[in-house]
Amino acid sequence: MKKLLIPLILSVVVATSVSADQKPTYPAFDAQVETKCQWINGYTRKDGTYVSGHYRGC
């Protein structure tokens, strides 16, 4: 019984220490960070129409 228990415990310890060093990635969260609100200054289009400043991506 001890012969089976020791390798099992060692494998759990090694697996936990390896996964603790890696940073988890959250693709959905990263996409939300990139789409944060941005202020766009007012500008004039080619056809002469003025577009007032506004927030984009909110």
C-alpha distance (Angstrom), angle and dihedral (degrees) to the residues before:
residue distance angle dihedral
M1 . . .
K2 3.82 . .
K3 3.81 90.1 .
L4 3.78 89.8 60.3
L5 3.78 96.9 39.9
I6 3.83 98.5 54.2
P7 3.85 96.5 55.3
L8 3.78 89.8 44.9
I9 3.80 92.6 53.5
L10 3.81 91.8 45.6
S11 3.78 92.6 51.0
V12 3.81 91.5 50.7
V13 3.81 91.4 49.6
V14 3.80 92.8 48.8
A15 3.80 93.1 46.0
T16 3.80 91.7 50.1
S17 3.79 94.5 48.5
V18 3.81 92.5 49.4
S19 3.79 94.2 49.9
A20 3.82 92.1 45.9
D21 3.82 90.9 61.3
Q22 3.79 93.9 55.4
K23 3.79 119.8 81.9
P24 3.78 113.1 -129.4
T25 3.78 115.6 -123.5
Y26 3.74 123.9 -140.9
P27 3.83 109.2 -167.1
A28 3.79 93.9 -175.4
F29 3.80 91.3 52.1
D30 3.83 92.1 47.3
A31 3.79 90.2 53.3
Q32 3.80 90.4 52.7
V33 3.79 91.9 51.8
E34 3.81 91.5 53.3
T35 3.81 92.6 51.6
K36 3.78 96.1 56.0
C37 3.78 119.6 139.6
Q38 3.79 115.8 -76.1
W39 3.78 126.1 -169.7
I40 3.80 112.4 -129.7
N41 3.80 115.3 -159.8
G42 3.77 119.9 -131.4
Y43 3.80 117.1 -89.8
T44 3.79 141.8 174.4
R45 3.79 119.7 -114.6
K46 3.80 124.2 -137.0
D47 3.80 90.5 -100.8
G48 3.84 91.3 56.6
T49 3.81 97.0 -103.3
Y50 3.80 113.3 140.9
V51 3.82 115.7 -137.4
S52 3.80 112.6 -159.4
G53 3.79 122.4 -137.4
H54 3.79 116.5 -80.7
Y55 3.79 144.4 161.1
R56 3.82 117.8 -95.8
G57 3.79 126.2 -158.4
C58 3.77 99.8 19.4
